[in-house]
């Protein structure tokens, strides 16, 4: 079909990675026999099949805000997203609908259908079971013997390596399962997690003739009408498909053409059916497992089958670009919808280098740590801001472009963090910082780590024992992998069920930190993540985060200015920090209206702190002025009677020191805020407006009255104390 193409530096092992990495490819115009569009199916069957795939994709795609128009097909009403129009979801386009209709329905995951189908084909099941048993039987026996001899820990690393090789040999379903297990600290010990993290979905390529036939059949045109050049063999192969480099005939644009493996849905269906049957046995007889394996298999298999629909992958990529492609340092490939179908996807070719190829990156003068930091910030936005994230995180899906940007690839498997969990994670961090382990344990209900029937009391000491040691280090010194491994040990001992979204994002951050550590052994992912968390706590107006912000600042009914100062310092390091956005939440904290019917327990604490601060500012300024050397000439002119008066005091030396320290800290925080990035004095206008509300007027009255009472009390105490001292001196003289 094509003359031999000269290729260098191609990256075998992943269709996503193969789109990149310094591949220098040349080739000739594709030549070959024409292929007619798909025929042979009766019109009614074809219509019914297309109707099925369009309806299913429209209903299983991310939520939409309006009715999806499907042309000649019945409209599908999408679910309203929890975050509204800000979640990146838009209605299906005409180009996407056309892409869906180009071929027959993509098989989805239906365990009941598979059970019925293979119940009638016992020999086919037995043959595959024999193949799987032959591959895994020896491994299981070795692990059992290790366990009996007490060598499980000793040999865990070697056994994990054996498992990785055997899963690779068994094919796509088992490769995908291995990758999923690498994110599950509640199922496997750390040695297995480390080994399976390196599991790559590399498989031998399939026939180029079959691939090109698939392209022509799916897109309905001969290759030579669509592409001016195409490599005669794939530049990379993965578990579900393989990738060719090509140029579009009409525009000359360079693209990556991914083609699905033939008959892969049937193979996946059989393997996941057998895996599910094994999971049933595990759930029934293995008491030590903390998670329903059948539920995990169903959840994961459904996502793998979603990867088989390349139209959905294209829609995922465009949604990802809408949410995260606004950053100048992030690149997401565009989709060529006229050359895309459920089994073929054509997207922008992205020239780049895998982040794992660090020597090549250094040779190009690219900053590995800056690229990793970009990945961390984007991962945090995915997890905690919009909730829509890449669910197949490994180094092969991240490329560094020659311009130093970070490109995300492969959007077949995506997931979402529930809105409730996004806030619960940030609250969990606040509880960790406060060492409130009881609250941390309660968080696991909101995070869906634990069923609400589980008593968390026994877990609290385990959390305290682990995190008390961890928190002795500063945030910048904490190693993310050490924390996740240690926390994984806690999870492994108790009935935790780590949700898939949480495990995947942990893996993503761990992978990024691992890439950075190979360049800088002192790199700490938490040190890079903390500025993002600080910015969210300072600026996010959502009630859940305002509560977390207040909880972080108050402890034992005392306001902690050092915490606010630290948040401002760290938050300002985040690229998206805007000093003006800090003002509204602070105004709401100080003078916001109380919710009807609710008792604001924080209000008295805020009022008390405001009284202390205002008093410190007023009296501190007075003390500084009176004791200023600039007033010495004025003091020299005073009558002797006044000169003999005792110096002005505001209490005992300790009280005065505390007051002056508070004043200094408040002034320092004010200076940090007013000089921070993006701060605009006009941002204080909402404070002027807020002071007109009834709640603000009551607050001001309370604070002014409180300051007046404290100052009066101080003056009386000093006067009475002086009178007592004078009376005592006179008595002793007598």
LOTIMI-909056 format. One record per residue (C-alpha): x, y negated, z; residue in one letter. Coordinates in steps of 0.5 Angstrom, whole numbers, padded with zeros to 4 digits, always signed. Layout:
! LOTIMI-909056
XYZA...
***
This chain:
! LOTIMI-909056
+0000+0000+0000X+0006-0005+0001X+0013-0005+0000X+0018-0004+0006X+0018-0010+0010X+0024-0012+0014X+0023-0012+0021X+0027-0014+0027X+0026-0015+0034X+0019-0012+0034X+0016-0009+0041X+0013-0002+0041X+0009-0001+0047X+0003-0005+0046X-0001-0008+0041X-0001-0015+0045X+0006-0015+0046X+0007-0013+0039X+0004-0020+0037X+0010-0023+0039X+0017-0023+0041X+0022-0025+0036X+0019-0021+0030X+0022-0023+0023X+0018-0020+0018X+0017-0020+0011X+0013-0017+0006X+0010-0016-0001X+0003-0017-0003X-0002-0011-0001X-0003-0007-0007X-0008-0001-0007X-0015+0001-0009X-0021-0002-0008X-0026+0000-0003X-0033-0001-0003X-0037-0004+0003X-0040+0001+0008X-0045+0005+0004X-0049+0012+0005X-0053+0010+0011X-0060+0009+0010X-0063+0002+0011X-0067+0003+0017X-0062+0007+0021X-0057+0002+0019X-0062-0004+0021X-0063+0000+0028X-0056+0001+0029X-0054-0007+0028X-0060-0009+0032X-0057-0004+0038X-0050-0007+0038X-0053-0014+0037X-0058-0014+0043X-0053-0010+0047X-0047-0015+0046X-0051-0021+0047X-0054-0018+0054X-0048-0015+0057X-0043-0021+0055X-0042-0027+0060X-0048-0031+0062X-0051-0036+0057X-0055-0042+0059X-0060-0041+0054X-0064-0036+0049X-0059-0033+0044X-0061-0034+0037X-0060-0027+0033X-0063-0029+0027X-0067-0023+0024X-0067-0020+0031X-0071-0021+0037X-0068-0026+0041X-0064-0024+0048X-0065-0029+0054X-0058-0029+0058X-0057-0030+0065X-0056-0037+0068X-0049-0037+0071X-0048-0039+0078X-0043-0044+0076X-0048-0047+0071X-0045-0050+0064X-0038-0051+0067X-0036-0043+0067X-0034-0044+0059X-0040-0040+0057X-0044-0042+0050X-0049-0039+0046X-0047-0034+0040X-0045-0037+0034X-0047-0035+0027X-0040-0033+0025X-0040-0028+0031X-0047-0025+0030X-0044-0024+0023X-0038-0020+0026X-0043-0016+0030X-0047-0014+0024X-0041-0012+0020X-0041-0004+0022X-0045+0001+0026X-0046+0000+0034X-0040+0001+0038X-0041+0007+0043X-0042+0004+0050X-0041+0008+0057X-0047+0012+0059X-0045+0018+0064X-0052+0021+0064X-0051+0021+0056X-0045+0024+0056X-0047+0029+0061X-0053+0032+0057X-0048+0032+0051X-0042+0036+0054X-0047+0041+0057X-0048+0044+0051X-0041+0044+0049X-0038+0048+0054X-0032+0051+0050X-0030+0043+0048X-0030+0042+0056X-0026+0048+0058X-0021+0047+0052X-0019+0039+0055X-0020+0042+0062X-0014+0047+0060X-0010+0041+0057X-0011+0037+0063X-0010+0042+0068X-0003+0044+0065X-0001+0037+0065X-0003+0035+0072X-0003+0042+0076X+0004+0042+0077X+0004+0035+0080X-0001+0037+0084X+0002+0043+0087X+0009+0039+0088X+0005+0034+0092X+0001+0039+0096X+0008+0043+0098X+0011+0036+0100X+0005+0035+0104X+0006+0041+0108X+0014+0041+0109X+0013+0034+0111X+0017+0031+0105X+0011+0027+0102X+0014+0020+0104X+0021+0022+0102X+0019+0025+0095X+0014+0020+0094X+0018+0016+0089X+0020+0022+0085X+0013+0024+0084X+0010+0018+0082X+0015+0018+0076X+0012+0024+0074X+0005+0022+0075X+0007+0016+0070X+0010+0021+0065X+0004+0026+0065X-0001+0020+0065X+0002+0017+0059X+0002+0024+0055X-0005+0026+0057X-0008+0020+0052X-0011+0013+0053X-0016+0015+0058X-0011+0017+0063X-0007+0011+0061X-0012+0007+0063X-0014+0010+0069X-0006+0010+0071X-0006+0002+0070X-0013+0002+0074X-0010+0006+0080X-0004+0001+0080X-0008-0004+0083X-0011+0000+0089X-0008-0001+0095X-0014+0003+0099X-0013+0009+0094X-0005+0010+0094X+0001+0009+0098X+0006+0003+0096X+0011+0008+0092X+0005+0010+0087X+0003+0003+0086X+0010+0001+0084X+0011+0006+0079X+0004+0006+0076X+0005-0002+0075X+0010+0000+0070X+0006+0004+0066X+0005+0002+0059X+0000+0004+0054X+0004+0006+0049X+0002+0011+0044X+0005+0014+0038X+0002+0010+0032X-0004+0013+0028X-0004+0014+0020X-0003+0007+0016X-0008+0010+0011X-0013+0011+0016X-0012+0004+0019X-0013+0000+0012X-0019+0005+0011X-0022+0002+0017X-0020-0005+0016X-0024-0005+0009X-0030-0001+0011X-0031-0005+0017X-0030-0012+0013X-0033-0010+0007X-0028-0012+0002X-0021-0009-0001X-0015-0011+0003X-0012-0015-0003X-0018-0019-0003X-0017-0021+0004X-0009-0021+0006X-0004-0024+0002X+0001-0020+0006X+0001-0014+0011X+0006-0010+0014X+0006-0003+0011X+0007+0000+0018X+0004-0003+0025X+0009-0008+0029X+0006-0005+0035X+0002+0001+0038X-0003+0001+0044X-0007+0006+0047X-0014+0003+0044X-0011+0001+0037X-0005-0002+0033X-0003-0009+0030X+0000-0011+0024X+0002-0018+0022X-0001-0021+0016X-0003-0027+0012X-0009-0029+0010X-0010-0030+0002X-0015-0036+0002X-0010-0040+0007X-0004-0037+0008X-0005-0037+0015X-0001-0032+0019X-0005-0027+0023X-0005-0021+0028X-0009-0016+0025X-0011-0011+0030X-0015-0004+0028X-0018+0001+0033X-0016+0008+0033X-0021+0013+0029X-0025+0017+0034X-0023+0014+0040X-0030+0013+0043X-0031+0020+0043X-0024+0022+0046X-0025+0017+0052X-0032+0019+0053X-0030+0027+0054X-0024+0025+0058X-0028+0020+0063X-0034+0025+0063X-0029+0030+0066X-0026+0025+0070X-0032+0023+0073X-0034+0031+0075X-0027+0031+0078X-0029+0025+0082X-0036+0028+0085X-0032+0033+0088X-0027+0029+0091X-0033+0024+0094X-0036+0031+0097X-0030+0034+0100X-0024+0029+0101X-0026+0025+0107X-0020+0021+0108X-0022+0017+0102X-0025+0010+0103X-0028+0009+0097X-0033+0012+0092X-0029+0015+0087X-0035+0016+0082X-0037+0009+0083X-0030+0007+0081X-0030+0011+0075X-0036+0008+0073X-0034+0001+0073X-0027+0002+0070X-0030+0007+0064X-0035+0001+0063X-0030-0004+0062X-0025+0001+0058X-0031+0002+0053X-0032-0006+0053X-0025-0006+0050X-0028-0002+0044X-0032-0008+0042X-0027-0013+0039X-0033-0018+0037X-0033-0018+0045X-0026-0019+0046X-0026-0025+0041X-0032-0028+0045X-0028-0027+0051X-0022-0030+0048X-0026-0036+0046X-0029-0037+0053X-0022-0036+0056X-0019-0042+0052X-0025-0046+0054X-0024-0046+0061X-0016-0045+0061X-0013-0048+0055X-0014-0055+0057X-0007-0055+0060X-0002-0057+0055X+0003-0051+0057X-0002-0045+0056X-0004-0042+0049X-0009-0038+0047X-0010-0035+0040X-0016-0037+0036X-0020-0032+0033X-0021-0031+0025X-0029-0029+0025X-0029-0028+0018X-0024-0022+0019X-0027-0019+0025X-0032-0014+0027X-0033-0009+0032X-0027-0005+0030X-0022-0010+0027X-0020-0017+0030X-0016-0022+0027X-0013-0027+0031X-0007-0033+0031X+0000-0030+0030X+0003-0032+0036X+0011-0032+0036X+0014-0031+0042X+0018-0027+0047X+0015-0023+0053X+0017-0025+0060X+0020-0019+0062X+0025-0020+0056X+0029-0025+0061X+0036-0025+0057X+0032-0027+0051X+0029-0032+0054X+0035-0035+0057X+0038-0035+0050X+0033-0039+0048X+0034-0044+0053X+0027-0043+0056X+0026-0044+0064X+0023-0037+0066X+0021-0040+0073X+0017-0045+0070X+0013-0040+0066X+0012-0036+0072X+0009-0042+0075X+0005-0044+0070X+0002-0037+0070X+0001-0037+0078X-0003-0044+0077X-0007-0041+0071X-0008-0034+0075X-0011-0039+0081X-0016-0042+0077X-0018-0036+0074X-0019-0033+0081X-0022-0039+0085X-0024-0044+0081X-0028-0041+0075X-0028-0034+0077X-0027-0031+0070X-0020-0028+0069X-0016-0023+0065X-0017-0016+0068X-0011-0013+0065X-0005-0016+0068X+0002-0014+0066X+0008-0017+0063X+0006-0015+0056X+0000-0020+0056X+0004-0026+0057X+0009-0029+0052X+0013-0035+0052X+0013-0039+0046X+0019-0043+0043X+0016-0049+0046X+0016-0046+0053X+0009-0045+0053X+0005-0039+0056X+0001-0035+0051X-0004-0030+0054X-0006-0024+0050X-0011-0019+0050X-0018-0021+0052X-0021-0014+0052X-0022-0013+0059X-0024-0019+0063X-0028-0019+0070X-0031-0025+0074X-0030-0026+0082X-0037-0027+0085X-0038-0035+0087X-0039-0033+0094X-0032-0029+0094X-0028-0035+0091X-0030-0039+0097X-0029-0033+0102X-0022-0032+0100X-0020-0040+0101X-0023-0039+0108X-0019-0033+0109X-0013-0037+0108X-0015-0042+0113X-0017-0036+0118X-0010-0033+0117X-0006-0040+0118X-0010-0041+0124X-0009-0034+0126X-0016-0033+0127X-0016-0025+0126X-0023-0024+0129X-0026-0029+0123X-0021-0026+0118X-0024-0019+0120X-0031-0022+0119X-0029-0025+0112X-0028-0018+0109X-0036-0017+0109X-0036-0023+0105X-0031-0021+0101X-0034-0014+0100X-0028-0010+0103X-0033-0007+0108X-0040-0005+0109X-0044-0009+0114X-0045-0003+0118X-0037-0002+0119X-0035-0005+0126X-0029-0009+0125X-0027-0010+0132X-0021-0004+0131X-0019-0008+0125X-0017-0014+0129X-0011-0011+0133X-0008-0008+0126X-0009-0015+0123X-0006-0019+0129X+0000-0014+0129X+0002-0015+0122X+0001-0022+0121X+0004-0025+0127X+0010-0022+0124X+0009-0025+0117X+0007-0032+0120X+0013-0033+0123X+0016-0035+0117X+0014-0041+0113X+0009-0041+0107X+0015-0042+0102X+0019-0036+0105X+0013-0031+0105X+0014-0026+0100X+0008-0024+0096X+0009-0017+0095X+0011-0016+0102X+0005-0018+0105X+0001-0014+0100X+0004-0008+0101X+0004-0009+0109X-0004-0011+0108X-0005-0005+0103X-0002-0001+0109X-0007-0003+0114X-0013-0002+0108X-0010+0005+0107X-0012+0006+0115X-0019+0004+0115X-0025+0004+0111X-0024-0001+0106X-0026-0002+0099X-0022-0007+0095X-0026-0010+0090X-0024-0009+0083X-0023-0017+0082X-0019-0018+0088X-0014-0012+0087X-0013-0014+0079X-0011-0021+0081X-0007-0019+0087X-0003-0015+0082X-0003-0021+0077X+0001-0025+0082X+0005-0019+0084X+0007-0018+0077X+0009-0026+0076X+0013-0026+0083X+0017-0020+0080X+0019-0023+0074X+0021-0029+0078X+0025-0025+0083X+0029-0022+0077X+0031-0029+0076X+0031-0032+0083X+0032-0028+0089X+0029-0033+0093X+0023-0035+0089X+0016-0034+0093X+0010-0034+0090X+0006-0036+0096X+0010-0043+0096X+0008-0044+0089X+0001-0042+0090X+0000-0047+0097X+0000-0053+0093X-0006-0051+0089X-0010-0049+0095X-0008-0055+0099X-0011-0059+0093X-0018-0055+0093X-0018-0056+0101X-0017-0064+0100X-0021-0065+0094X-0027-0060+0093X-0034-0063+0095X-0037-0056+0095X-0040-0055+0102X-0036-0048+0103X-0029-0051+0102X-0031-0058+0106X-0033-0053+0112X-0026-0049+0111X-0023-0056+0111X-0026-0058+0117X-0024-0051+0121X-0017-0052+0119X-0016-0059+0121X-0019-0058+0128X-0017-0053+0133X-0019-0053+0141X-0023-0059+0139X-0017-0063+0137X-0016-0066+0131X-0009-0064+0128X-0006-0069+0124X+0000-0065+0122X-0004-0061+0118X-0007-0066+0114X+0000-0069+0113X+0002-0062+0111X-0004-0061+0106X-0003-0068+0103X+0005-0067+0102X+0003-0060+0099X-0003-0062+0095X+0001-0067+0091X+0006-0062+0088X+0000-0059+0084X-0001-0062+0077X-0008-0063+0078X-0008-0067+0084X-0011-0074+0084X-0010-0078+0090X-0017-0082+0089X-0021-0075+0089X-0019-0074+0097X-0022-0080+0099X-0030-0078+0098X-0029-0071+0102X-0026-0075+0108X-0031-0080+0108X-0036-0075+0108X-0033-0072+0114X-0032-0078+0118X-0039-0082+0116X-0043-0077+0112X-0051-0076+0113X-0052-0070+0118X-0057-0064+0114X-0064-0065+0117X-0065-0060+0122X-0058-0058+0123X-0054-0060+0129X-0047-0063+0127X-0042-0060+0132X-0036-0063+0129X-0039-0070+0129X-0037-0072+0137X-0030-0069+0135X-0030-0074+0129X-0032-0080+0133X-0027-0078+0139X-0021-0078+0134X-0023-0084+0131X-0024-0088+0138X-0017-0085+0139X-0014-0087+0133X-0017-0094+0133X-0015-0095+0140X-0008-0093+0138X-0007-0098+0132X-0010-0104+0136X-0006-0103+0142X+0000-0100+0139X+0000-0106+0134X-0001-0111+0140X+0005-0108+0144X+0010-0108+0138X+0008-0115+0137X+0009-0117+0145X+0016-0113+0145X+0018-0116+0139X+0025-0120+0139X+0022-0125+0135X+0018-0127+0141X+0024-0128+0145X+0024-0136+0144X+0017-0136+0145X+0017-0132+0152X+0023-0137+0154X+0019-0143+0154X+0014-0140+0159X+0013-0142+0166X+0017-0138+0171X+0010-0135+0174X+0009-0132+0167X+0016-0129+0166X+0015-0126+0173X+0009-0122+0171X+0010-0114+0170X+0011-0112+0162X+0005-0110+0158X+0003-0103+0159X-0002-0098+0156X-0001-0093+0161X+0004-0088+0164X+0010-0088+0159X+0008-0081+0157X+0001-0084+0155X+0004-0089+0151X+0009-0085+0148X+0003-0080+0146X-0001-0086+0143X+0005-0089+0139X+0006-0082+0136X-0001-0082+0134X+0000-0089+0131X+0006-0087+0127X+0003-0081+0124X-0004-0084+0122X+0000-0090+0119X+0005-0084+0115X-0001-0081+0113X-0004-0087+0110X+0002-0089+0107X+0002-0082+0104X-0005-0082+0101X-0004-0089+0098X+0002-0088+0095X+0000-0081+0092X-0001-0079+0085X-0007-0082+0082X-0009-0086+0088X-0013-0092+0086X-0015-0097+0091X-0022-0098+0088X-0023-0091+0090X-0025-0094+0097X-0031-0097+0094X-0035-0091+0096X-0033-0092+0104X-0036-0099+0103X-0042-0096+0100X-0042-0091+0106X-0042-0096+0111X-0049-0098+0109X-0052-0092+0111X-0056-0090+0118X-0051-0085+0120X-0045-0089+0118X-0048-0095+0122X-0049-0090+0128X-0042-0088+0127X-0039-0095+0127X-0043-0097+0134X-0040-0091+0137X-0033-0092+0135X-0033-0099+0137X-0037-0098+0144X-0032-0092+0145X-0026-0097+0144X-0028-0102+0148X-0029-0098+0154X-0023-0094+0153X-0019-0101+0153X-0023-0104+0159X-0021-0098+0163X-0014-0099+0161X-0014-0106+0163X-0018-0105+0170X-0013-0099+0171X-0007-0103+0170X-0010-0109+0174X-0012-0105+0180X-0006-0101+0180X-0002-0107+0180X-0006-0110+0186X-0005-0104+0190X+0002-0104+0189X+0002-0111+0191X-0002-0110+0197X+0003-0104+0199X+0009-0109+0199X+0006-0114+0203X+0004-0109+0208X+0011-0106+0209X+0014-0113+0209X+0009-0114+0215X
***
